[in-house]
Structure formats: structure tokens, C-alpha cells
């Protein structure tokens, strides 16, 4: 419930922050691989976790932004 309220009111900030964190973690992947399997597994887990926060805000942003004729098409073609 709290996540839905946050996403409805601040969808651009949530999507942008999660993409920023995901990008940063992607840049840390080679260093984590050099440190060992456990570090790499942790970085990959966090990467997947923050990628999950991109999906829902994009739908909320499209619902606010897209015209009614186009939003159904956008929701159908989105991953």
C-alpha cells in the first residue's frame, strides 16, 4: 500500500532513482566479481531487486502522461 502511494505521487522520482541505483550496481559488477562469488551474488541480487522498482512506476507514469487512445497500446507492449 505504501509503495502504491509513493509510486502514484512520485513515479518519475521512483523510476529515476531505481534506474540510477541499477546503473551504479551494474558498474560495480566487475569489481564484485574480482572480490569473489559472494560479493557478485549480492550485487546481482540487489540489481534484480532495484530493477523490480522500474516496472511499476513506468505504468503509473504512462497512465498520467499518455492520451487515452495510446495508453492501452503502451500497456500491451511494455514488458
ChimeraX attribute file (.defattr): number of C-alpha atoms within 10 A of each C-alpha:
attribute: neighborCount
match mode: 1-to-1
recipient: residues
	/A:1	6
	/A:2	6
	/A:3	11
	/A:4	13
	/A:5	10
	/A:6	13
	/A:7	21
	/A:8	17
	/A:9	13
	/A:10	14
	/A:11	22
	/A:12	16
	/A:13	13
	/A:14	20
	/A:15	22
	/A:16	15
	/A:17	15
	/A:18	21
	/A:19	17
	/A:20	13
	/A:21	15
	/A:22	23
	/A:23	14
	/A:24	12
	/A:25	19
	/A:26	16
	/A:27	11
	/A:28	14
	/A:29	18
	/A:30	11
	/A:31	13
	/A:32	19
	/A:33	14
	/A:34	10
	/A:35	11
	/A:36	10
	/A:37	11
	/A:38	11
	/A:39	15
	/A:40	18
	/A:41	14
	/A:42	13
	/A:43	20
	/A:44	18
	/A:45	13
	/A:46	16
	/A:47	20
	/A:48	13
	/A:49	13
	/A:50	20
	/A:51	16
	/A:52	14
	/A:53	19
	/A:54	19
	/A:55	14
	/A:56	16
	/A:57	25
	/A:58	19
	/A:59	18
	/A:60	18
	/A:61	17
	/A:62	16
	/A:63	17
	/A:64	13
	/A:65	11
	/A:66	13
	/A:67	10
	/A:68	10
	/A:69	8
	/A:70	12
	/A:71	15
	/A:72	13
	/A:73	11
	/A:74	14
	/A:75	13
	/A:76	8
	/A:77	7
	/A:78	9
	/A:79	6
